[in-house]
Amino acid sequence: QDPNTRKHLNLNYSKGNPGHGHRDKLAVNLIAYGYDLTADVGYPSTWGHPKFGGWEIHTASHNTVMIDEKNEELCAGSLNLFKVFPTLKVVEASGEKAYPGIQCYRRLCALIDVSPKDAYILDIFRVSGGTVHDYTFHALGGERGENFQISLKEGEKAFTKQAKGTLAGEDVEFGTKPGIGFIFDVERAKTDGDFSATWGVGDPEGTALRLTLLGEKGREIIIGRGEGNGVMGKSPLSTYILVRERANGGSLSSIYAGVIEAYQGKPFIEEVERCRVTSPAPQGDALNPVALTVKTKDRTDYIISNPHRDRPC
């Protein structure tokens, strides 16, 4: 492959010891066009400072799912599937021990080639347990978040800006509470529909990453700023999004499904749509089948993910 178009996907599932360990089970990183587009805060530069445990190694700063606004436990996960084909690479892993007591914490990713130059990532994250789920994501979007944009379903209400404080609350000052207390400039929107978010590097080639997630009823999209590597208060900023689901009583099950697309110039994916699935599985089961179509200029991919080998869909 040409180094200029080579793409690498990392799904973190294995490491479970505290030595240099982050609370980032099932987090993903995408490297493309010479950039680590979804880099986390990185090697801590603030040993002994609250930013170290409160943000740099905290689950909230990584591209994974956070449950009940809590930090993951350090643990080793399990590799469920790994297959390599000429134009398709698939990996799935689980990490239920990251949140003791939950029933499902499982992520499937596939790197799918659509041309010698372009490839996208299928991302399906299944979670069952707890009462609040936050699918967290960030990428390179300029040091002040100036190259970030988000597009909701047509006709939906715009974002509402929180007056002050952090995601932990209007009266919670930045950096005084671990995790969501390090996310400020908070904006929120309710949406049942699909949405896309784009982070641009800002280079002459127009390198960017676009995340498109299928909609689910009752979701809230949260946008905020978080610090990158460096001294607290003097670090470059990244734009974070959290796709939040809340339980209406009892335990919560969620399926976050969509695609991640790295490109230069303009996106090559024209449309991502959910397909209707007929299945005897109970409604709200995190292991329910998921089907979608991904359309590009020259082809349409039909994708079905069904964890139950003995259950037709």
C-alpha positions as CSV (number, residue, x, y, z in Angstrom):
1,Q,0.0,0.0,0.0
2,D,1.0,3.6,-0.6
3,P,2.1,5.1,2.8
4,N,0.1,8.2,1.9
5,T,-3.2,6.3,1.8
6,R,-2.4,3.5,4.2
7,K,-4.9,3.2,7.1
8,H,-4.6,1.5,10.5
9,L,-7.3,0.7,13.0
10,N,-6.5,-0.2,16.6
11,L,-9.1,-1.7,19.0
12,N,-7.7,-1.8,22.5
13,Y,-8.9,-4.8,24.5
14,S,-6.0,-6.7,26.1
15,K,-3.9,-4.8,28.5
16,G,-5.2,-5.0,32.1
17,N,-2.3,-3.9,34.4
18,P,-1.8,-0.5,36.0
19,G,1.7,0.1,34.5
20,H,1.2,3.0,32.1
21,G,-2.4,1.9,31.7
22,H,-5.3,4.1,30.7
23,R,-9.0,3.4,31.4
24,D,-9.6,2.9,27.7
25,K,-11.0,-0.6,27.3
26,L,-12.5,-1.0,23.8
27,A,-11.3,2.4,22.7
28,V,-10.4,2.8,19.0
29,N,-7.7,4.8,17.2
30,L,-7.5,5.4,13.5
31,I,-4.3,6.3,11.8
32,A,-4.6,7.6,8.2
33,Y,-2.7,10.0,5.8
34,G,0.2,10.2,8.3
35,Y,-2.0,11.4,11.2
36,D,-3.1,9.7,14.4
37,L,-6.6,11.2,13.8
38,T,-8.2,9.9,17.0
39,A,-5.2,10.2,19.3
40,D,-6.0,10.3,23.0
41,V,-4.3,12.7,25.3
42,G,-1.2,10.5,25.2
43,Y,1.6,9.9,27.7
44,P,0.8,12.0,30.8
45,S,2.7,15.2,31.1
46,T,1.2,16.1,34.5
47,W,2.3,13.4,36.9
48,G,0.9,14.3,40.4
49,H,-1.6,16.8,39.0
50,P,-5.4,16.2,39.0
51,K,-5.4,16.2,35.2
52,F,-3.4,12.9,35.2
53,G,-6.1,10.7,36.8
54,G,-9.0,13.0,36.2
55,W,-8.6,13.3,32.5
56,E,-5.4,12.0,30.8
57,I,-6.0,8.4,31.7
58,H,-9.8,8.7,32.4
59,T,-12.4,6.9,30.3
60,A,-14.1,10.2,29.4
61,S,-11.1,11.3,27.3
62,H,-11.0,8.1,25.1
63,N,-13.1,6.9,22.2
64,T,-15.1,4.2,23.9
65,V,-18.4,4.0,25.9
66,M,-18.6,5.3,29.4
67,I,-21.2,3.8,31.8
68,D,-22.9,5.9,34.5
69,E,-20.3,8.7,34.0
70,K,-17.7,6.4,35.8
71,N,-14.1,5.4,35.1
72,E,-13.5,1.9,33.8
73,E,-11.8,-0.6,36.0
74,L,-8.4,-1.8,34.8
75,C,-8.9,-5.3,33.3
76,A,-8.0,-7.5,30.4
77,G,-10.7,-8.0,27.8
78,S,-11.3,-10.9,25.4
79,L,-10.8,-11.2,21.7
80,N,-13.9,-12.7,20.1
81,L,-13.2,-12.5,16.4
82,F,-10.3,-11.6,14.1
83,K,-10.4,-12.1,10.4
84,V,-8.4,-10.7,7.5
85,F,-9.6,-10.8,3.9
86,P,-8.2,-9.0,0.8
87,T,-10.5,-6.0,1.2
88,L,-12.0,-6.6,4.6
89,K,-10.5,-6.8,8.1
90,V,-12.8,-7.6,11.1
91,V,-12.1,-7.6,14.8
92,E,-14.5,-7.9,17.8
93,A,-13.6,-7.8,21.5
94,S,-15.4,-7.7,24.8
95,G,-14.5,-6.1,28.1
96,E,-17.3,-6.6,30.7
97,K,-14.9,-6.6,33.6
98,A,-14.3,-2.9,32.9
99,Y,-17.7,-2.2,34.5
100,P,-18.3,-5.0,37.1
101,G,-21.9,-6.2,37.1
102,I,-22.9,-5.3,33.5
103,Q,-24.1,-7.9,31.1
104,C,-22.5,-6.8,27.8
105,Y,-19.6,-4.5,26.7
106,R,-18.7,-5.5,23.2
107,R,-17.4,-3.8,20.1
108,L,-17.1,-4.9,16.5
109,C,-15.0,-3.0,14.0
110,A,-14.4,-3.7,10.3
111,L,-12.0,-1.9,8.0
112,I,-13.6,-2.0,4.6
113,D,-11.8,-1.0,1.4
114,V,-13.9,0.6,-1.3
115,S,-11.0,1.5,-3.6
116,P,-7.2,1.4,-3.6
117,K,-7.3,4.8,-1.9
118,D,-10.4,4.8,0.3
119,A,-11.6,2.7,3.2
120,Y,-14.1,3.2,6.0
121,I,-14.7,1.6,9.4
122,L,-17.9,-0.1,10.5
123,D,-18.4,0.4,14.2
124,I,-20.9,-1.4,16.3
125,F,-20.7,-1.0,20.1
126,R,-23.2,-3.1,22.2
127,V,-23.7,-2.2,25.9
128,S,-26.1,-3.7,28.5
129,G,-26.0,-2.6,32.1
130,G,-26.0,0.6,34.1
131,T,-28.5,3.5,33.6
132,V,-26.5,6.1,31.5
133,H,-24.4,5.2,28.4
134,D,-22.1,7.8,26.7
135,Y,-20.5,6.9,23.4
136,T,-17.5,9.2,23.4
137,F,-15.5,10.4,20.4
138,H,-13.0,13.0,19.4
139,A,-10.4,13.6,16.7
140,L,-8.0,16.2,15.4
141,G,-10.1,19.3,14.7
142,G,-7.7,22.2,15.2
143,E,-6.2,23.4,18.5
144,R,-9.3,25.4,19.3
145,G,-11.8,23.1,17.7
146,E,-12.2,25.4,14.8
147,N,-12.4,22.6,12.2
148,F,-15.2,20.7,13.8
149,Q,-18.8,20.7,12.5
150,I,-21.9,18.5,13.2
151,S,-25.0,17.9,11.2
152,L,-28.3,16.7,12.7
153,K,-31.3,15.3,11.0
154,E,-33.1,18.0,8.9
155,G,-35.7,19.9,10.9
156,E,-34.4,19.0,14.4
157,K,-33.7,21.6,17.0
158,A,-30.4,23.4,17.2
159,F,-27.9,22.9,20.1
160,T,-28.5,24.7,23.4
161,K,-25.4,26.1,25.1
162,Q,-24.9,25.5,28.8
163,A,-24.5,28.9,30.5
164,K,-21.4,28.0,32.6
165,G,-19.5,25.2,34.3
166,T,-18.8,21.8,32.9
167,L,-20.6,18.6,31.8
168,A,-20.6,17.6,35.5
169,G,-22.9,20.6,36.2
170,E,-23.2,24.4,35.8
171,D,-21.8,24.8,39.3
172,V,-18.9,22.4,38.8
173,E,-15.7,24.3,37.8
174,F,-13.3,22.9,35.2
175,G,-11.0,20.3,36.6
176,T,-12.6,19.9,40.0
177,K,-14.3,16.6,39.2
178,P,-12.7,13.7,37.3
179,G,-14.0,12.8,33.8
180,I,-16.9,14.9,32.7
181,G,-15.7,17.7,35.0
182,F,-12.9,18.2,32.5
183,I,-15.3,18.9,29.6
184,F,-16.5,22.5,29.3
185,D,-18.2,24.8,26.7
186,V,-21.0,22.3,26.8
187,E,-23.8,22.2,24.2
188,R,-26.7,19.8,24.0
189,A,-29.3,18.6,21.5
190,K,-32.0,15.9,21.6
191,T,-32.2,13.7,18.5
192,D,-33.8,10.5,17.4
193,G,-32.2,10.6,14.0
194,D,-28.9,9.8,12.3
195,F,-26.2,12.4,12.6
196,S,-22.7,13.1,11.2
197,A,-19.8,14.9,12.9
198,T,-16.6,16.0,11.1
199,W,-13.2,16.9,12.4
200,G,-10.7,18.6,10.0
201,V,-7.0,18.6,10.5
202,G,-6.6,21.9,8.7
203,D,-3.8,20.9,6.3
204,P,-3.6,21.8,2.6
205,E,-4.8,18.3,1.6
206,G,-8.1,18.7,3.4
207,T,-7.6,15.7,5.7
208,A,-10.6,15.0,7.8
209,L,-12.5,12.3,9.7
210,R,-16.3,12.0,9.7
211,L,-18.3,9.9,12.1
212,T,-21.9,8.9,11.1
213,L,-24.1,7.2,13.7
214,L,-27.5,5.7,13.1
215,G,-30.2,7.3,15.2
216,E,-32.0,5.8,18.2
217,K,-35.1,7.2,20.1
218,G,-34.4,9.5,23.0
219,R,-30.7,10.2,22.5
220,E,-29.0,13.4,23.5
221,I,-25.9,14.7,21.6
222,I,-23.5,16.6,23.8
223,I,-20.6,18.7,22.5
224,G,-17.8,20.0,24.7
225,R,-14.1,21.0,24.7
226,G,-11.4,19.0,26.4
227,E,-7.7,19.5,26.8
228,G,-5.0,17.8,24.8
229,N,-1.5,17.0,26.0
230,G,0.2,19.5,28.2
231,V,-0.1,21.6,31.3
232,M,-3.7,22.2,32.5
233,G,-5.0,25.5,31.3
234,K,-2.3,25.8,28.6
235,S,-3.0,22.8,26.4
236,P,-4.5,22.7,22.9
237,L,-8.2,21.8,22.9
238,S,-10.2,19.1,21.2
239,T,-13.9,18.9,20.5
240,Y,-15.5,15.9,22.1
241,I,-19.0,14.5,21.5
242,L,-20.9,12.2,23.8
243,V,-23.9,10.3,22.5
244,R,-26.0,9.8,25.6
245,E,-28.7,7.3,26.4
246,R,-30.6,7.1,29.7
247,A,-32.7,4.3,31.1
248,N,-36.4,4.9,31.8
249,G,-36.3,2.6,34.8
250,G,-34.3,-0.6,35.2
251,S,-31.1,-1.5,33.3
252,L,-30.2,0.1,30.0
253,S,-29.2,-1.6,26.8
254,S,-27.7,0.3,23.9
255,I,-26.4,-0.3,20.4
256,Y,-24.2,2.3,18.8
257,A,-23.9,1.6,15.1
258,G,-22.3,3.6,12.3
259,V,-19.3,4.3,10.2
260,I,-16.0,6.2,10.6
261,E,-14.6,7.7,7.4
262,A,-11.1,9.3,7.0
263,Y,-10.7,11.2,3.7
264,Q,-8.9,14.0,1.9
265,G,-10.7,16.7,0.0
266,K,-14.3,15.5,0.3
267,P,-16.1,12.5,1.8
268,F,-16.5,9.5,-0.4
269,I,-19.5,8.0,1.5
270,E,-22.7,9.4,0.1
271,E,-25.2,7.9,2.4
272,V,-25.5,5.6,5.4
273,E,-29.0,4.1,6.1
274,R,-30.5,1.6,8.6
275,C,-32.1,-1.5,7.2
276,R,-35.2,-3.0,8.8
277,V,-34.4,-6.3,10.6
278,T,-37.1,-8.8,11.4
279,S,-36.0,-10.8,14.4
280,P,-37.6,-12.7,17.3
281,A,-35.1,-11.1,19.7
282,P,-36.6,-9.0,22.6
283,Q,-36.8,-5.3,22.0
284,G,-34.0,-3.5,23.7
285,D,-31.6,-6.4,23.6
286,A,-28.0,-5.2,23.1
287,L,-27.3,-8.3,21.1
288,N,-30.1,-7.7,18.5
289,P,-29.1,-7.8,14.9
290,V,-28.1,-4.6,13.1
291,A,-28.2,-4.0,9.3
292,L,-27.2,-1.0,7.3
293,T,-26.3,0.1,3.8
294,V,-23.3,2.3,3.0
295,K,-23.4,4.0,-0.4
296,T,-20.4,5.4,-2.3
297,K,-20.3,6.7,-5.8
298,D,-19.6,3.3,-7.4
299,R,-21.2,0.8,-5.0
300,T,-23.5,0.0,-2.2
301,D,-22.4,-2.2,0.8
302,Y,-25.1,-4.2,2.6
303,I,-23.9,-5.0,6.1
304,I,-25.5,-7.3,8.7
305,S,-24.2,-8.0,12.2
306,N,-25.9,-10.8,14.1
307,P,-24.3,-12.0,17.3
308,H,-26.7,-15.0,17.5
309,R,-25.5,-17.7,15.1
310,D,-28.6,-19.7,15.9
311,R,-31.1,-16.9,15.5
312,P,-32.2,-15.9,12.0
313,C,-32.8,-12.3,11.0
